[in-house]
Amino acid sequence: MTKFFMSLVIFFFAHTIGYSQSNQLEAKADTLMDQRKFEQAIDLYSAVIKASGLKEKSDFRTVYKRAIAYYYSENFDLSLKDLDVFIDQYPQMSQAYILRSFIYGQTGELEKQVESIDRAIELQPENFELVKWRGSIQVQRGEYAKAKTDLLQIRGLMDDAELETNLAVAYYSLEQADSAFQCINKSIELEAAYEPAYLYAGSFCLELEQYQRGIEYLDLALLLNSENASAWLYKGMALIQLKRTDEGCRLLTKAFNAGEDDAGDYLKEYCYEVYK
């Protein structure tokens, strides 16, 4: 789920929570947020909160806005603290849980991220993007059966290349390679320019020792982006296995120089001349 999507759901909520904006200081802070001047906005929101004393329930909307500002300024601990305060007053506002889940994603706390998405889904069961997002996180966590369940649940409701690719990873990791490749090919059919589909297909083929087939997928990835270091890495590995050592070493060297450290082991084993 992209930061663009997050900005839509969060700012829509912040500006439409249902209360009039009569406070000029808060309005100025909102303008600063629109200008991405988050630190200045935080100062003004804090002044508004201090002045209000949070005596009325409606005052807590400013706490939520400050949580957003803290998020964008990457002050995640303070953003979480504000969200705790806000959710205590508005436990049914799903957008607050969405923001919380983004924070946990940034801090690498995937279990807590899923818990927050679970709560958001309870409040917005019709929001299939949230189910898709949870499925993608389950893939990251290695919870492939759960990811498969989530992604299959919504597969018939949206045509989405990312969904198909994540489902492919889940299938492959559950040792269902045929289904995985069906999803990969569906992803490419839906969005021919979606690079991850080709990369995952190439990596699957390497593990299955289907090297020439993998190169075909990786060549397509390189047609989309000739500087794709991951594609250089995987193709170089496949070429080495096909005894096309010179070609493979050239690509592995490019991948290594571009930051793909995994190329190093192959270079040491097959490309000694690189170090001479």
N, C-alpha and C positions, 0 to 999 in steps of 0.2 A: 504494500500500500504506500503510495507516494506522499511526500511532504505536501505536494499540491493538494491532494485529496484532504489531507489533514487540515490544511489552512482553510479549505472551504467549510468543513464541518465545524471547525472551532470558531472561525470568525463569524460564520452565520449565526451560531449560537450566541456569541458574545454581543452581537449587535441586535439580536431579536429576542432576547430573553423575556421581554414583555413589560419592561418598565421604561418610563420616559427618561430621557437624558437631559436633566435640567442643570446639572452641575457643569459649569464651564470648564473647570479644571479637569474633570473627567473627559469631557469632550476633546480637550486639548491633548490629553493622554491618548485617546483613541486615534487622533490624527497622527501623533508620533508613532503609534503602532503601524498605521498604514504606510508611514514613511520608513519603517523598519529601524526606528531609533528607540530600541528597546530599553536601554538603560535609562534614558530620559523618561520614557513612559512609566517605568517602574517607580521612579521617584515621585511622579505625579499621582499614580494610583495609590502609593503608600500614604501620600498626604491626604487623599480623599478618604481612605480607610481610617486614618487617624482622626480626621475631623468628624466622621460619622459615628465612630465608636462602635460600629456594627450593631446599632440598637434596633434597626429594622431588618426584617428578613431580606428585603430588596437590596440592602447595602452589600450583601454578600456577592452580588454580581461583580463588584469591583475586585473582590478577592479572586474570582475566577479569571478576570481579565489579567490581573497581575500574574497569575499562574501561567497564562499563555506567554506573557512577556518574559517571565523567568525561563520558560522552556526555550524560547527562541534565543535567549542570551546564554543558553546552555548551563544555567544554574538549576540543575535538576532537583537537588535536595529541597531547595526553597519552593520550587514549583510543586513538588509532591506535598509539602506541608500546607500550601495554600489549597490544593485540591482536597486534602483531608478536611480542612475547615469548611470548604464549600459543599462537599458531598454530605457532610453531616446535616446541612440545611436542605440540600436538594438531592436526596438519594436516588431519585428517579430520572435524573438528567443524564442520558446515555453519553452525551458528548464529553462529559467530565471523565468518564471511564475510558473513552477513546484517547483523550489526551494523556491520561495516566499510562495507558498501554504504550503510547509512543515513547514516553519517558523511560519505561522499563526496557523498551527495545534499544534505546540509546545507551542505557547502563548495562546491557547484556543480561538482564534478569528475565530470561524467557519464560520461566514458569509463572512469575508474577504478571508478565505481559499477557499470557494466555488467560490467566484468571480475570484480568481486567476486560479482555475482549469477551470472555464468557458472560460477564455481567452486562456489557453493552448489548450483546446478542439477546439476552433475556429481555432487555428493554426495547430492542428493535429487531424482533425476530424476522421481519421482512427485509432486513438489510443484508442482502446476499454478499455484498462486498466484505462485510465483516467476517462472514463464514469463510470466504475465500482467503482472507488475510490470516485467519486462525489456521487454516490448512497449510498455508505457506510456512508459518512459524513451526507447526508440528513437523514439517519436513526438516527445518533447521535443527530441531531438537532430536531428530531421529525417531520420532513417534509416527512411523510410517503408516501403520494401520489406522490410527486416528486421522491422519492427514487424508488418507484414501477415502475414509468415510465422509469427511467434510467436503472434499472436492467432488466426489460423486454425487453428493446431495444436491449440489447447485449446478453441476455440469450441464444438465438439460435446460437450465434457465439462462445461461449466458454463453456466448461464443467468445472465448478468451484464450489467447496464446499462452499467457503466463500460467493460467490455471492448468492447461493441458500439460505444460512442461513440468510443473510441480507434481501433477498426478503421475507423469512418467517417472519421475524420481522415486515416488512412493512405490509404484508398481515394480520398478527395477530392484529397489532395495528389499522388496518382499519376494524376490526371485520370480517375478512374472515378466520376463524380458519381452515376450511377444506383445503383451499389453502395453508395456512401456514404449516400444517403438511405434505402436499404433497412435499413442498419445503424442509422441514427438512429431509424427507426420501430420497429425491433425493440427498441432500448433503451427507448423510451417504453412499448412494450407490456409490457416486463419490469418497469419501475419508472416509473410515470407521474410521480412526484415528483422524478425525477433532473434537476435544472436544467441541467447542462452540455449535455445532449442538445438542448434547445431553443435554447440559445445558439449552439452550433455550427451547427445547422440554419439559424438566422437569419443567421449570418455567411456560410454557404455561399450562401444565396439572394441576399444582397447582392452577392457577387462574380459571381454568375450573372445579375444584374440581374432577378431574380425577386422584386421588392420586395413585392408583395402577399402572396405565399406566405411570404416571410420574416416579415412582420408577424404572420401567423397563428401561426407558431411562437413569436414573441416575446411575443405576447399571452398565450399559455399559460404562458410563463416568468413573466410578471408576475402571472398568477393564483396561481402558487405562491409568489412573493415580490414583492410590490408595490414593494419598495425595491431591486430589482436594478438597479444602476447600469449594468451592461453591457447589459442588455436595453433600458434607456432610450437608451443610446448607439446601438445597432444600429437600434432602431425609429425613433429620431429621424433617422438617416441615410436610412432607407428612406422615411420620410415626405417628406423634402426632395426625394428623387428622384421622388416621385409628385406633386410640386408642392403638397404640403400643408405649406407653409412655416411657418405660424404654429404648428401642432401640433408639427412637427419641431423648431423652435427652442426651444419650451418644454421638450421632453424633452432636447434637447442641453444646455440650460442646467442642468437638474437633474443630468444625467450629469457635466458639467464640475464643478459645485459638489460633487459626491460623489467627485471624484478621478479621473474619467476624462479624462485630459489630451488624448486623441485627439479629443475633442469640440471642442477649441479651433479647429482648422483649419476645420471645418464652420461653426462660429459666426462666424468672421471672414469666410468667403466668402459665407454665405447669411443671416446674422442680424446685420447691421451695427447694428441698433437696440439690440442688447444692450449695445453699448459706448458708446452715446450718453449 
